[in-house]
Amino acid sequence: MYFVRHFSGKILQFNKTARLTLIEIIRNEIRLPVKRTRFKFKNYLYPISVQSFIDDQNLKSKTIGRFNCNTYTIELNYTYCIDLPEDDFINLLKHELAHYLAYLEYGNTIEPHGEEFRKICKKYNWGQEISSATIEMKEPIDNKAFKMRSKYKKLIGLSKSDNIHEASLALEKANELMLTTHFIDHEQEYFVTELCQFKRKNSKIDSIYHIMQEMNFGLIFHYGNHSHSLETFGSIELINQSMEIYKFLNDSLDQIWLKQKKESNLKGIVAKNSFFYGFSKGVLSTLQLKKKNFTEDQKHALIKLEQLVNSASKMIYGRLSKIGSSGKANLQAESLGFKSGQSFNPNFIKHKYLT
């Protein structure tokens, strides 16, 4: 199962409303001190953070909410939660907050809905409607609204088909649906998902990051409580392509390193790090040269892509800080890496936005 975090103006407002509701619950029912967007638990301040996601649409079982202990975040399935009756929505927030408190009290080795979780619910007089592993909704989710949204998104997906007849027909139907219903959110939406998780950033991940940044994908390192991740953000089409290119580069770098290591008798972590660093510099030099020879149409596409990534970055993250990397170098390995990067085909995967 994979999760894609979901952002738009309406979704950010939804997240804010959920966070303010959580603050009221923490203040009035749990009776813990709250300072702006954090609450105090055993003399430590913890964030009151809410984000929305979409899950794999092919799954029969849907996740409505979850607590992410790595980022101290309550994550909600916006598509479902937006249509929940108020009482059910508050119960869902209490349920996820109980997971949060159980984690702070007992650690991350407990069962999700085990004895410790039930103790937290009992402590705050939260009954079966909250402590149950599956929350029973008093009223059904507005299936009509959900089906309309799902249908619209499927039609928009079909409108990008290579079959011109199918694409134009799907776009026509999507426009008809948009004009005849009030269920569709017309504003710009952005998405975030993980490309990989790691305990400690390494030279291969760093090299892929720099190469994909030069290709104008939205990328950011996200540092968590137990592990860290490389995330990609932007339109849903852009992050899907980003996932494809990350996998290709990750597999290719392993193969290229093993071949060069054997041929040139390279040994040790310094040599490996230097090789990957040189490789990324080689690929970057080729990509930068290619950009200088762009046609006017390609330059226009690049500007649009940069605008999309910048808009997504501002909405999702606000201001970002840059983190550099340094370390010991093996000049022979770095030089070999640079040559391998320069000879690496710059069209290794067709970039749909720039070619």
Secondary structure, DSSP 4 states (H G I P E B T S, - for coil): --EEEEE-HHHHHHHHHHHHHHHHHIIIII---EETTEEEETTEEEE-EEEEEEE-TT-SSPP-EEEETTTTEEEEEHHHHTTS-HHHHHHHHHHHHHHHHHHHHH-SSS-TTSHHHHHHHHHTT--HHHHSSSPPPSS---HHHHHHHHHHHHHHHHTT-S-HHHHHHHHHHHHHHHHH-S----S--EEEEEEEEESS--HHHHHHHHHHHHTT-EEEEEE-SS-EEEEEEESHHHHHHHHHHHHHHHHHHHHHHHHHHHHHT--HHHHHHHHHHHHHHHHHHHHHHHHHT--HHHHHHHHHHHHHHHHHHHHHHSS-----------HHHHHHHHHHHHHS-TTSS--TTT-
